[in-house]
Amino acid sequence: MNPTYDFDRQVAFVTGASSGMGLAAARAFAASGAAVALADIDETALDAAVRQLEDEGHQALALVCNVTDEDQVAAAVDRTVATFGRLDMAYNNAGIQIPPTDAAEESIDQFERVHSINLRGIWAAMKHELRHMRAQGSGAIVNCSSLGGLVGIPGRASYHSSKHGVIGLTTSAALEYAPRGIRINAVCPGTIDTPMVSDMIAKGELDRAEAEANQPVNRLGTADEIAQAVLWLCSPGAGFVVGVALPVDGGYVAQ
């Protein structure tokens, strides 16, 4: 049974919100009473997600946004505030995985692509969220890192460096903005049963049985389990939690 939260009259902004962990978080925010702005590059999936939320009686806003473009990110955050009047919570989730690559063979294009989305995209979102939250004197931001932000795995140098960078962004900004009434934390998912992971399995980049065995709970996580961690970090129940990188990984990094 999941805990319940009262986010009535609050506003949440979620990137990478058309599927997977982002969509699960957006749905959870909405179910808890928040108005939700969903930002994603996939316009078709985004529109479908927002229509479903609206059909269920929730306030939702679709924002087509490429997080590698700071101007698009700024416009998406500004439109959220213009539409709903404020910004209380944000989950900066948009990210990609890349194929395992020998560190001596990786192309600059692949390195820059994964960093432009996984690291610079979160930097841009957090930057523009903070502009509005700073004026309010309140807010909570959760950035999506990964178990790859806490450990290393052969063949994953570029991806893991992007996710380590998210934690650096998070902790430094958290210390800067905690005195101003804004809490910033990171969530570090393990291997989660999402469309991205399904695609990796289909391409032979990840073995499902091995991934399950690598997590002490012997299964993949669910998008809803990540969403519940995000909601808790945004809730008053986590009011004294600042600058953490919270593993939600079935025990992987505890080994």
ABEGO torsion letter per residue (X at the ends): XBBBBBABGBBBBBBGAABEAAAAAAAAAAAAGBBBBBBBABAAAAAAAAAAAAAAGBBBBBBBBBAABAAAAAAAAAAAAAAAGBBABBBBABBBBBBBBBAAABBAAAAAAAAAAAAAAAAAAAAAAAAAAAAAGBEBBBBBBBAAAABBBBGAAAAAAAAAAAAAAAAAAAAAAAAAGBBBBBBBBBBBBBAAAAAAAAAGABBAAAAAAABAAGBBBBAAAAAAAAAAAABAAAAABBGBBBBBAGGAAAX
